[in-house]
């Protein structure tokens, strides 16, 4: 029995922190297209 390759994929998480919303939006879009799960913070306290 062969395994489904999708079951073995690891989702990588990345935290993007920048106080300029345009920067975080662009970086988030690019990283999500590459298959990453992206969390966004707009300041260090988040």
Helices and strands as residue ranges (DSSP letters): G 5-8, E 13-17, H 21-33, E 37-41
